[in-house]
Amino acid sequence: MKPTAGKYYTIQDENSLSQISIRAYGDFQYWPRIWDANQTILRSGNPDLIFPGEVILIPIIPELLIPKTAQANRDKNKVYIDIGGFTFNPVTASISRTLDTVANAATVTIPYEQGENTELDNLVKPKSFTPVTVSIGGEPIVTGVLYGRQSTTETGRSLTMTIYTATVDLVDSALKPPYEYNNITFKELLIKIVKPMGYNITFDADTGGAFDRVTATKGQKIFDFLRNLARQRGVLLSCNTGTDLVVTQAKTIGAPVATLEEGVTEGVTGWQLNHDDRQSFSVYRATGQSPFGNEEATAQDKNVPRTRFTDITADEATAGNLQTAATWARNKTIADTLTFPLTVADWYNPETGKLWAENELVVIKSKSMFIPYGFTFLINRVEYSHGSTGRTTILNFVPPTTYTQGEVVEPW
């Protein structure tokens, strides 16, 4: 079996990482990338000593999926799908990037007639798990794996493909034992759980000190477990365009990249407020469970004048860590209730000329949304769309202070 990017490979007699790199990528120099993706599961701990029968993940290397010459010559107003040696401009496309859901995704439709090209058939058939890159112009947006496909059977046949960054495996896969850790930092825990699955981790934020005790349940999904802990540490779990898990923080200060004003800025729709006060609480109470006993900490939402309580269980016992968990629970709830979308009429920000992107600040002015004098929001999700109606981008906004450990500054 040939080693293939994005798939597992069983090491054979006489294999070396350099030989595997040549067979997978056509060049020996990528063996360190294979080593980085597997060093926690190769039992020797030495890249020069691997054993037949060991199973390793051949990582996707995003820059190898699209030739640089092709990137340079591409139309910035078109979507490109690179799969195997084939490149398509899709009939329709929806490409999503988020700040805090660990995986990005794209759904694209291409003209396709089964049986016309056997090589392409093998790339897109079920269980192929083929690496795919979705780009806007020469800029890769999602480099991931083909997970879903839906083919038509009528005249003018087509194939709709759903591509996720490889980190979606963390969303779908259940935790392996052990289900309890004591006195462990979040960084150490991520390395123990995520690295053996073949993903690199980029730390763009401080993850704090040790948890007193961390407990999970059998069958619990990896991302659900890690996201809960990330919230207690006030960090976000994101990903890059390739296969890295990124531990990051939201941008809460800096210059806004644009101002969108209702009735003034052309090409913006969706000026509508949809807020349910029943989702808000005045007090968020965090209860710790640890070998040292149970403690409590609370965080208040001073904008809620009613007596409304909610409880969370935190993997903490010390007062400082519990307070962080309570504050983050409050801020995350406020973020969920205050997030809203706007649709803009292009993929590019007219004020910068660059693609709209998550983790950027934008000033919003809208009478319909009760913010006539403007408020600075954070983009936490971007969805680029291409279809019969042209190019649009849906931007999801949230108050930036909901991603901090301080009081949330709301626009109302």
Order of alpha helices (4+ residues) and beta strands (2+ residues): beta-alpha-alpha-beta-alpha-alpha-beta-beta-beta-beta-alpha-beta-beta-beta-alpha-beta-alpha-beta-beta-alpha-beta-beta-beta-beta-beta-beta-beta-alpha-beta-beta-beta-beta
